[in-house]
Every structure is written in C-alpha cells, then in structure tokens.
Amino acid sequence: MTTEAATTRQLGQPDYVLDAADGRPVLIVLHQETSTPGRVGQVLQRHGVQLDIRRPVLGDALPESLEAHRGAIVFGGPPSANDADDYIKAEIEWLKVPLAEERPLLGICLGAQMLAKHLGAGVASHPEGFAEVGYYPLRVTPHGRQVLRHWPDMVYQWHREGFELPRGARLLAEGDWYPNQAFQYGPAAYGVQFHAELTLAMMHRWTTKGHQRLRLPGAQARRAHFDGRGIYDAPILKWLEAFLARSFGRRVDSGDAG
C-alpha cells in the first residue's frame, strides 16, 4: 500500500480505482455538435473506460435504463435549464432514470442546474448580474470532506446562472457570488457548478468563441484565465481523477491494495 493510500485509510475513507473491470461504458450527454467530454473523457479512457456519447440536441435518444452503463455524466453548454426547448425539458425529465436506479450521476454546470431543477430547485442568474468566468475560490463543507478529503481551493467557472440547493441535498462546496457550488443527492447523484473537465484547448476555444462573456460583470480578463491555469490546475486535475474513481470506479478492499 502506498503512503498516500495508507493515510487515506487512516482518515476513514476507502480507496477507489478506475479501470476496465466493469466493461460497461459511461453515458456522456453533450449539448453541442462540437462539444467534447474534455478531460473527463481523457481520464476515463486512459483507465480503459468506454464512452457512450449522446447529443439530445441532435436527436440522440437517452436510454430508458442505465443498467447497461456504469453511470451518466451530463455536461454544460450554452442553453439554460429554464429554456423551453423540448429536448431540454425531456432531458431534465430523463434524470429520473439514474435517480430511481441510484446509478452514478454527475451533472456539470448546466448538467448540475438541470439536476437541481429536476429536484424542484430554482435556477437563476445572480441578483446583481454577476457572472463567474475564470478562476474563483471554492470552500468545501464537512459533507464535502466526507465525499473526498482533498478539493481544490480555486476552480474554473464559465456561467451566469446558478442553482438553489435542492431539498434533501447535501451541500459539498460553496462559493461567493454563487454559494451552491457542489451537492450530493441520494447515494450516487452529484452536481458541480465548476469545470474540472476543461482542457487547455477548450480554454482557448471558449475564450475565443465566447469572448463576449469576458465582458460580463465579474468576469476575468482572458489573460487571467491562462495565468490561473498555470497556478491552479494541478489540484483540480487531482480532484477530478479522485472523483471519477469514486463515482465510476470500484472500491478497493484492504486485501487488494498493493
């Protein structure tokens, strides 16, 4: 057993490993034709996990059950969870599938807002119009430490709407302008407002094609995004790898650790 693993066990948290032992893919739900699962996809595939990518906006159907999948990850995108588009309403309704089956589910940004809305919570912009576009502080709650001990202190954001905490959910991490940054609902459903999946190529693309968002109140200048990545990205990647292993991997018993 490694020193880090031993320390984790002393803290009362189990170890998880992400590998190909479970041959089922992770369902990936994207919201644009050109979107990719970014670093989430890279981490999963590096560990032998297959991806089943669906784009409901292009007419892709979502499965009636997740028994054939390890779980699901619903990503962000330009739409709002409050949009009246049929595919948005259908996707929000579909979230009852992983929740009812208690299958691993992760909502990222828009995906987290969809999950919150499905659970009856509101999704809205900041009352003073502030957006989070760039790197912003993250504060972990005691519940968050129970899920994962190590969280990043700064995370990358790209949003101008946030979610209320759903009734019955546990708040895992907080922010300043948008206080609800991560939550858990039930045994296996999570929503996070921030973008741990961001690759450097995605940062170039978002800050170029979405340059108008850099002028929103509270948004950071483009240079600050790249400077921040050099400072803050390593802990974000560490968190992402640990979270994906916890949610979509398997628990390692003491007799399995080397």
RODO-2510 file (C-alpha; in nm, 4 decimals, decimal comma):
residues 258
     n   res          X          Y          Z
     1     m     0,0000     0,0000     0,0000
     2     t     0,1314     0,3457    -0,0866
     3     t     0,1850     0,6095     0,1803
     4     e    -0,0999     0,8197     0,0345
     5     a    -0,3370     0,5227     0,0377
     6     a    -0,2395     0,4397     0,3939
     7     t    -0,3056     0,7981     0,5005
     8     t    -0,6455     0,7905     0,3301
     9     r    -0,7387     0,4720     0,5171
    10     q    -0,6312     0,6266     0,8481
    11     l    -0,8721     0,9099     0,7759
    12     g    -1,1540     0,6590     0,7388
    13     q    -1,2040     0,6975     0,3638
    14     p    -1,1906     0,3958     0,1284
    15     d    -0,9770     0,3758    -0,1830
    16     y    -1,1263     0,3562    -0,5308
    17     v    -0,9711     0,2560    -0,8595
    18     l    -1,0837     0,3366    -1,2111
    19     d    -1,0185     0,0505    -1,4531
    20     a    -1,1759    -0,1700    -1,7207
    21     a    -1,3003    -0,4369    -1,4775
    22     d    -1,6541    -0,3140    -1,5438
    23     g    -1,6926    -0,3331    -1,9213
    24     r    -1,9949    -0,1042    -1,9369
    25     p    -1,9444     0,2463    -2,0787
    26     v    -2,0210     0,5747    -1,9071
    27     l    -2,3058     0,7632    -2,0733
    28     i    -2,1859     1,1079    -2,1821
    29     v    -2,4545     1,3710    -2,2516
    30     l    -2,3355     1,6749    -2,4504
    31     h    -2,5232     1,9852    -2,5657
    32     q    -2,3487     2,0970    -2,8849
    33     e    -2,2429     1,9216    -3,2032
    34     t    -1,8795     2,0236    -3,1485
    35     s    -1,8631     1,9644    -2,7731
    36     t    -1,6338     1,7009    -2,6267
    37     p    -1,6106     1,5442    -2,2786
    38     g    -1,2727     1,7135    -2,2407
    39     r    -1,0523     1,5953    -1,9589
    40     v    -1,3313     1,3818    -1,8131
    41     g    -1,3205     1,1740    -2,1284
    42     q    -0,9419     1,1675    -2,1276
    43     v    -0,9237     1,0400    -1,7701
    44     l    -1,1907     0,7753    -1,8245
    45     q    -1,0401     0,6454    -2,1478
    46     r    -0,6885     0,6463    -2,0053
    47     h    -0,8158     0,3993    -1,7468
    48     g    -0,9852     0,1768    -2,0033
    49     v    -1,3391     0,3088    -1,9547
    50     q    -1,5514     0,3279    -2,2704
    51     l    -1,7723     0,6276    -2,3508
    52     d    -2,1252     0,6260    -2,4946
    53     i    -2,1685     0,9820    -2,6239
    54     r    -2,5213     1,1142    -2,6857
    55     r    -2,6313     1,4594    -2,8023
    56     p    -3,0053     1,5052    -2,7411
    57     v    -2,9922     1,8431    -2,9190
    58     l    -2,9159     1,6456    -3,2385
    59     g    -3,1924     1,3944    -3,1751
    60     d    -2,9968     1,1256    -2,9891
    61     a    -3,2196     0,9265    -2,7561
    62     l    -3,1297     0,8712    -2,3921
    63     p    -3,1638     0,5144    -2,2567
    64     e    -3,4709     0,4039    -2,0652
    65     s    -3,2412     0,2371    -1,8101
    66     l    -2,8762     0,2728    -1,7099
    67     e    -2,8286    -0,0970    -1,6401
    68     a    -2,6047    -0,1181    -1,9472
    69     h    -2,3921     0,1769    -1,8286
    70     r    -2,1619     0,2468    -1,5342
    71     g    -2,3466     0,5719    -1,4876
    72     a    -2,4004     0,9057    -1,6609
    73     i    -2,2324     1,2450    -1,6881
    74     v    -2,4379     1,5418    -1,8093
    75     f    -2,2152     1,8259    -1,9282
    76     g    -2,2566     2,2010    -1,9648
    77     g    -2,3354     2,4099    -2,2694
    78     p    -2,4900     2,7353    -2,3926
    79     p    -2,8558     2,6546    -2,3088
    80     s    -3,0298     2,7393    -1,9840
    81     a    -3,2092     2,4804    -1,7752
    82     n    -3,5025     2,7243    -1,7943
    83     d    -3,5216     2,7115    -2,1764
    84     a    -3,8477     2,5903    -2,3270
    85     d    -3,6850     2,3663    -2,5906
    86     d    -3,8400     2,0206    -2,5988
    87     y    -3,5038     1,8439    -2,5712
    88     i    -3,4113     2,0463    -2,2611
    89     k    -3,7394     1,9615    -2,0881
    90     a    -3,7096     1,5960    -2,1930
    91     e    -3,3515     1,5745    -2,0661
    92     i    -3,4462     1,7228    -1,7299
    93     e    -3,7311     1,4719    -1,7047
    94     w    -3,4954     1,1861    -1,8046
    95     l    -3,2865     1,2446    -1,4916
    96     k    -3,5466     1,0417    -1,3045
    97     v    -3,3836     0,7315    -1,4597
    98     p    -3,0428     0,7448    -1,2849
    99     l    -3,2043     0,8801    -0,9673
   100     a    -3,4608     0,5988    -0,9478
   101     e    -3,1977     0,3347    -1,0231
   102     e    -2,9447     0,5033    -0,7898
   103     r    -2,6873     0,4861    -1,0670
   104     p    -2,3796     0,7130    -1,0563
   105     l    -2,4685     1,0538    -1,1992
   106     l    -2,2611     1,3693    -1,2353
   107     g    -2,4021     1,6985    -1,3611
   108     i    -2,1511     1,9648    -1,4634
   109     c    -2,2577     2,3334    -1,4807
   110     l    -2,5731     2,3141    -1,6977
   111     g    -2,5959     1,9465    -1,6025
   112     a    -2,5949     2,0395    -1,2323
   113     q    -2,8560     2,3081    -1,2944
   114     m    -3,0739     2,0534    -1,4781
   115     l    -3,0424     1,8131    -1,1865
   116     a    -3,1329     2,0862    -0,9380
   117     k    -3,4332     2,1870    -1,1481
   118     h    -3,5470     1,8245    -1,1772
   119     l    -3,5375     1,8090    -0,7968
   120     g    -3,7564     2,1177    -0,7651
   121     a    -3,4891     2,3827    -0,7017
   122     g    -3,4662     2,7139    -0,8833
   123     v    -3,2086     2,8097    -1,1462
   124     a    -3,1406     3,1814    -1,1926
   125     s    -2,8784     3,4472    -1,2539
   126     h    -2,7111     3,6418    -0,9749
   127     p    -2,9432     3,9135    -0,8362
   128     e    -2,6792     4,1790    -0,9156
   129     g    -2,5963     4,0303    -1,2551
   130     f    -2,2536     3,8900    -1,1693
   131     a    -2,1108     3,6083    -1,3798
   132     e    -1,8285     3,3725    -1,2889
   133     v    -1,5970     3,3452    -1,5887
   134     g    -1,2428     3,2489    -1,4890
   135     y    -1,0987     3,1144    -1,1623
   136     y    -1,2859     3,1680    -0,8351
   137     p    -1,2493     3,0430    -0,4739
   138     l    -1,4125     2,7208    -0,3560
   139     r    -1,4873     2,6373     0,0075
   140     v    -1,5534     2,2755     0,0989
   141     t    -1,8135     2,1826     0,3600
   142     p    -1,7759     1,8993     0,6136
   143     h    -2,0048     1,6887     0,3934
   144     g    -1,7720     1,7563     0,1030
   145     r    -1,4748     1,6302     0,3039
   146     q    -1,6660     1,3102     0,3708
   147     v    -1,7009     1,2535    -0,0035
   148     l    -1,3394     1,3438    -0,0893
   149     r    -1,0795     1,4741     0,1515
   150     h    -0,8897     1,6891    -0,0991
   151     w    -1,0654     1,9584    -0,3039
   152     p    -0,9109     2,2469    -0,4993
   153     d    -0,9183     2,5931    -0,3431
   154     m    -0,9761     2,7604    -0,6823
   155     v    -1,1864     2,6277    -0,9690
   156     y    -1,2629     2,7296    -1,3268
   157     q    -1,6061     2,8741    -1,3934
   158     w    -1,7989     2,9690    -1,7069
   159     h    -2,1564     3,0569    -1,6137
   160     r    -2,4040     3,3337    -1,5413
   161     e    -2,6731     3,1223    -1,3775
   162     g    -2,6642     2,9160    -1,0619
   163     f    -2,8881     2,6750    -0,8734
   164     e    -3,0626     2,6670    -0,5392
   165     l    -2,9802     2,3718    -0,3175
   166     p    -3,2465     2,1046    -0,3770
   167     r    -3,4497     1,9897    -0,0786
   168     g    -3,2842     1,6827     0,0717
   169     a    -2,9476     1,7502    -0,0947
   170     r    -2,6194     1,7884     0,0919
   171     l    -2,4062     2,0925     0,0123
   172     l    -2,0485     1,9855    -0,0615
   173     a    -1,8812     2,3118    -0,1638
   174     e    -1,9592     2,6824    -0,1557
   175     g    -1,8640     2,9949    -0,3484
   176     d    -1,9063     3,3690    -0,3006
   177     w    -2,1371     3,5054    -0,5709
   178     y    -2,2954     3,1656    -0,6377
   179     p    -2,2975     2,9969    -0,2959
   180     n    -2,4061     2,6497    -0,4112
   181     q    -2,1097     2,5020    -0,5979
   182     a    -2,1413     2,1269    -0,5423
   183     f    -2,4070     1,9000    -0,3951
   184     q    -2,4951     1,5364    -0,3451
   185     y    -2,8437     1,3943    -0,3726
   186     g    -2,9095     1,0403    -0,2605
   187     p    -2,6287     0,7855    -0,2666
   188     a    -2,4860     0,8465    -0,6136
   189     a    -2,6008     1,1754    -0,7742
   190     y    -2,3762     1,4832    -0,7756
   191     g    -2,3884     1,8293    -0,9274
   192     v    -2,0938     2,0682    -0,9611
   193     q    -2,1056     2,4227    -1,0951
   194     f    -1,7381     2,4383    -1,1949
   195     h    -1,5485     2,2927    -1,4919
   196     a    -1,2835     2,0427    -1,3875
   197     e    -1,3116     1,8887    -1,7366
   198     l    -1,1524     2,1917    -1,9023
   199     t    -0,8511     2,1247    -2,1236
   200     l    -0,6113     2,3926    -2,2437
   201     a    -0,7570     2,3616    -2,5939
   202     m    -1,1057     2,4151    -2,4525
   203     m    -0,9874     2,7267    -2,2691
   204     h    -0,8512     2,8667    -2,5962
   205     r    -1,1786     2,7856    -2,7734
   206     w    -1,4130     2,9185    -2,5033
   207     t    -1,2257     3,2450    -2,4533
   208     t    -1,2113     3,2985    -2,8306
   209     k    -1,5590     3,1987    -2,9487
   210     g    -1,7191     3,3143    -2,6238
   211     h    -1,5137     3,6307    -2,5886
   212     q    -1,8266     3,8395    -2,5297
   213     r    -1,8696     3,6652    -2,1930
   214     l    -1,5384     3,8131    -2,0797
   215     r    -1,7158     4,1500    -2,0651
   216     l    -1,9870     4,0351    -1,8234
   217     p    -1,9862     4,1872    -1,4715
   218     g    -1,7472     3,9869    -1,2552
   219     a    -1,5777     3,8076    -1,5458
   220     q    -1,1994     3,7944    -1,5585
   221     a    -0,9827     3,9133    -1,8467
   222     r    -0,8636     3,6458    -2,0914
   223     r    -0,5020     3,6643    -1,9757
   224     a    -0,6088     3,5845    -1,6202
   225     h    -0,7632     3,2571    -1,7387
   226     f    -0,4349     3,1278    -1,8756
   227     d    -0,2318     3,2627    -1,5833
   228     g    -0,4732     3,0954    -1,3444
   229     r    -0,4494     2,7616    -1,5196
   230     g    -0,0759     2,7504    -1,4590
   231     i    -0,1298     2,8162    -1,0883
   232     y    -0,4489     2,6289    -1,0033
   233     d    -0,4901     2,3419    -1,2463
   234     a    -0,2917     2,0625    -1,0773
   235     p    -0,5225     2,0336    -0,7709
   236     i    -0,8279     2,0455    -0,9997
   237     l    -0,6998     1,7504    -1,2032
   238     k    -0,6194     1,5591    -0,8845
   239     w    -0,9737     1,6172    -0,7599
   240     l    -1,1248     1,5100    -1,0917
   241     e    -0,9315     1,1837    -1,1040
   242     a    -1,0282     1,1013    -0,7460
   243     f    -1,3925     1,1917    -0,8007
   244     l    -1,4275     0,9877    -1,1200
   245     a    -1,2683     0,6877    -0,9476
   246     r    -1,5069     0,7242    -0,6538
   247     s    -1,8170     0,7573    -0,8697
   248     f    -1,7457     0,5342    -1,1689
   249     g    -1,4696     0,3031    -1,0434
   250     r    -1,4683     0,0290    -0,7848
   251     r    -1,3856     0,0225    -0,4193
   252     v    -1,0533    -0,1391    -0,3300
   253     d    -1,0633    -0,3610    -0,0244
   254     s    -0,7606    -0,3710     0,2045
   255     g    -0,6607    -0,7116     0,0722
   256     d    -0,6490    -0,5782    -0,2859
   257     a    -0,4107    -0,2879    -0,2245
   258     g    -0,0503    -0,3452    -0,3052
***
